[in-house]
């Protein structure tokens, strides 16, 4: 098999170094943005990995397969190409490594056309050497594992103004890079591929909407461990109820120019949008604790609201100020015998919430209270669930 590929060589040492090189030449150009290279060529977004399959291979090596939708599974036949590509590329870049005892990593990008491959070679070089000494001789002792990661793009899907890639990521974790030669045999490949292919077909028949965003599955195939109770174990299941969450928070609010402790609890439901953020709706109840002095006695009352809100939960910061979620909503005042006598009538509120972090948010309220009172408030919330 003749391979056409470009090599990205990254030597990780105390100084750090990364260069871009062609396999048939000696010219090298510095690579200035490793983050962009990872994002474009070698790393699949974690939000695109609802399915995580792991196969334990002979001699304590293993393979992981990650993808987003059940329909992205390529079916039987392609895993043989993955093993073959890993073996051939590892052989071609073997001379790129400086030391025999270092931890090595080979990242491979296979485009939709199949070639040319883009390959990055990374070597972790520590400041010292670990040696095994025996009868006057010595040899390097290897501590870490070697990695071969293959990111294969099968297609590009366009829907309206959004587009997404059909990708599957294969990662070999090896005791030594050379062991890919012994693992790339038809018996191992067919055993792994048949097990996972049967699992995919089983879930495809069982689930009503197999390609829905809320479906996901972790699976471990372990045929070479005699102590394993099951050859295949799975965790996680499909279901639209995966988007339901219980929410609870405590905090403090500025209500009618007075500070009041607040507590809230409720339910929310989120779903993933095409731009990889979550939209959610929620219903909850919240209460403000107000304190009134009557002579020498202090009484505590509450102002309780039924809330409905709609918002967005961002998977990445979108502004210079950290932005994790935003929401707008409506509150309706609930009457009860513990209501504060300073709020005698009905009321409602419109609010906006801005999340500073996953656990902290700020809310702005505009209250409309009978009789003919309008006031504003600010709240600081701390998420406890």
N, C-alpha and C positions, 0 to 999 in steps of 0.2 A: 504494500500500500504506500503510495507516494503522498507525503504530506506537504501541503503548502501552508506555512504559518509564519507569523511574526512573533518575536519573543520579547516579553517585558521581563527584565531581570532585576529583581530587588534583593539586595543583600542587607539584611537587618543586623547591624552590629552596634557598638556603642556610639558610632557616628551616624549610621544610617545612610543608605545610598540607593538610588533608583535610576535606571537608565532604560532607554528604549533602543532595541537593536533588531536588525534583520538577521535571520539565521544564515544567510549566504554572504554576509559582509561583516566588516569590523567597525563601521561608523556607528557612533552612539550619541544619542540626543537626550539631555535631561528631561525627565517627566516632572512637571511642576504640580500637578493636582492628582494625587492618588485617590482622593474621594470621588472625583468625577470618573476616573478609570474604573473604580469598583462599581459605581452606580450604573455605568453604561455597559460594561463588559462582563464583570465577574460575579457580582452579588445580586441575587434576586431579593426584591423587597420582602421583608418579613411578613407584610400584609398579604403577599401573594403566595403564602405557604400554609394553606389550611390543612394540607395533607402531609404527614411526615411518616415515611416508611423506613424502617431500619432492618437490614439483613445482616445477621452475624455470620461472618464468613470463616473458613478454616484458619487455624493458627492465630486466633484472637484478632483478626482483622474484621472490619465491617464496612458496609455501604449504606448510605442514607439517600433517600429519594424524596424530593419536596416539590409540590406543585399546588396550584390554587383551586382549580375546579376539577371535579371528578372526570369531566369530559376531556381534560387535558392529558390524561393518561394515554401514552402513545400506543398501547397494545403490545402484543407479543412480537418479538423480532428486533426491536430497536435496542434492547439492553446488550445484545451481542456487539452492536456497533460501539456502544459506550465503553465496554471493556476493551475492545480492540483499539479504540482511539486512545484510551488511557495508557495502554501498554506501549503503543507505538510512539506517543509523544514523550513518555517517560524515558524511553530508550534514546530518543533524539536529543533530549536536554540533559542527559546524564553527565556530560562533561562540563556543564555550566556551574556545577557546585564546587565550592572551594575545598571542603573538608568532608571526610567520610562519616564522621560521627555526629553531624549537625542534623537538626530537624529541617526537613525540606517540604516545600509546598509547590505544587504545580496547578495553576488555574488555567482552564481552557474554555474559550468561548466558541461555540459552533453556531454560525449564523443560519438563517433560513435556507440559504443556498447550499449549505454544507461545507463550503470553503470560501476563502482561506480561513484557517483556524487562527485565532489570536491566543497566544500563550504567555502567561506570566510565571516566572520562576522566582521563588522567594526562599531564602536560606537564613535561618536564625543562627548567628554566630555569637557565642558568648565570649566574655573577656578571658576565660580560662578553659583548659582542657580537662576532661575526666578520662582517666586511663585505667585499664586493667593490667596489672603487672604480674607476670608468671614466669618463674625460672629465668630471670634476667631479661626477659623480653616484655614488651608492652604493646597494647593496642587500644585505640579509642573506644570508650564506652558510650553507647548511644542511650539517652534517657527518654527523649521525646518521640512522638509519632510523626510519620510523614503523611501528607495529605495530597490527594489529587481531586480537584473539583471541576466538574464539567457543567457549564450552563448552556443548554440547548434551546434555541428559539425555533418553534415550529411554524408560527404564523403571527400575523398582525391583524387584530380585529378592530374595525372602525364602526362606531355607532354615533351618529350625529357629530358633535364636536369632540367626542372623546375617542381615544384609541388605547388599546391594551395589547400586550404581547402574550401569546400562548407559550409559556416556558416551563421547562422541567429542569431541576437542579440535582445533579448526582455528585455525591461526595464520598470518596474512598478514604478511610482512615486506616493506615497501614503501619505495621511495625517497622517495615523498611520499604522504600520505594520499589525495590527490585521484586517484591513479592507479588506485584500486579501480574508478573509473567506467569506465575503458577496458578493464580486465581482466575485468569482469563481462559478457562476451559469450558467446554460445552455443558458438562454435567453441573457445575456450579451455576452457570448462567441460566440454564433452563430451569433448575430448581427454584431459584430466586424469582425469576420472571413469571413462572407458572403460578407460584403461590400468591404473588401480589395481583396478577391479572385475574385470578379467580376471585380474590377479595373485591376488586373493583367491580366486576360483573355482578357479584352478589349484592353489593350496596346499590348499584345502578338499578337492579330489579326491585329492591326493597323500598327505596326512597321515592316519594311521589315527585319531588323536584330535585333530582340528583345534582344539578349544577347550580343550585341556589347558593348565595353567598354564605348562608349560615351553616352549611354542612361542613364538617371537618372530621378527620380521623387520624389517630396515631396507631401504627401497627409495627410489631416487632416479629420478624421471622427468624427462628433460632433452631435450625435443623441439626446443628453439630454439637449441641450441648446435651449430653445424656441425662443431666439433672433437671432439665427444663420440663415442667409439667405439661406444657402445650408447645407445639411447634410454632403456632401463630397466636399471638396475643394482641388484642386491640383495646383501645380506649377512646372515648368520645363517640358522639353519634350525631346524626343529622336531626334537625328540628328547628322550626321557626321560633320556638320558645327560648333558644339560646340567647336571644337579644334582650330578654327581660332581666332587669337588675333591681335590687332593693337599695334605696337611697336613704341615708339619714345624716343629719348635720346639726351642729350646735354653733352658736355664735352670739353676736351682740348687734343690736339695731339702734339707730337714732330715730326715735318715733316721737313726733311733736316736741322736739328739742330736749328729749330725755333719753338716756341710755337704758335699754331694756334687754335682758337676756332673751334669746330666741332658740327654739328647737323645731326641727322639721323632719318628717319621715314620709316616705311614699314609694311609688313604683315608677320605673321608666322602661321604655322599649326603644332600642336603637337598631339601625340598619345601615349597612355600608353603602356609600354613594359611589358614583363612577370616578370621582376625583380622589377616592381613598380616604375620605373623611366620613364620620358617622352623623347622620341626622337622628334626632331622638324626640320623643314626646313623653311627657311625664305628668302624673297626677300626685298630689301630696297634700298634707295638712301641716300647717305651721302655727306656732303660738308665740306671742310676745308676753313676757311677764312684767306687769306694771305694779308699782307699789304706791299706795296712798296712805297718808298719815291722817288719822282721826284722833285728835288730842294726843295722848301718849301712846296710842296704839297704831301699829303699822299693819295694814291689810295688803295681801297680794291678790291681784286679779289677772285675768288673761284677756288677750285679744286674739281670737283664733280665726284662721282663714283656711278656706278650701282653695287649692291652687291648681292651675293648669298651665303648662309651659311647653314651648317648642324651641328647639335649638340645634346647634351643631357642636359635635365633639371632634376636635382637630387631632389628627394623628401625628402632626409635626408642627413646630412653631411656624406661624405664617407672618409674623411681624417682628420688628426689632424688640418690642416688649413681648415676653412669653405669652402666647395665646393658646389656651388649651380647650376652652369652650365658651360659647356665648348662647344666651337664651332670652326670649321675651315671653311674658306670661300675664295672666290675669288672676287676681285673688278676689274671693267673695267672703265677706265677713259672716261667720257663723255665730248665732246668738245662743247663749247658755247662761245658767244662773251665776257663773263665775265671771261674767263680763265686767269690765271696769265701768263704774258709774260715770266716768268721764267720756265714755263712748256709748251714749244711750240709744242711738238709732242704728239703721243699717249702714252698710258701707262696702266699698270695693277698692281695689288697687290695681294699677298696671305697673309692671316692673321689667327691668332689664338686668341680667346677670352677666358678669364677665369673670372668667376663671383665670386667676393668676398662676395656678399650678394644679396638679391633680388633686390636691387636698384643700386648697384655699380659693375662695371666690368673693367678689364684691357685688352687691346688689343695690340698685337705685329704684326707689318706689315713689309713686305719686298716688296719694291716698285721697279718696273722695268719701267723706263721712257725713252722715246726717246729724244735725240739720245744717246744711250749706257750709260745710267745712272742707277746705282743700289744704293738704299739707304734703310735704315731701319727707323722704327718709333715706337713710343709707345703712346698709347692713354688711357685716363681715361674717362669712360662714366658714366653718371648718368641717370637712367631710369625715364622718366616722364609719360609714359603710359605703 
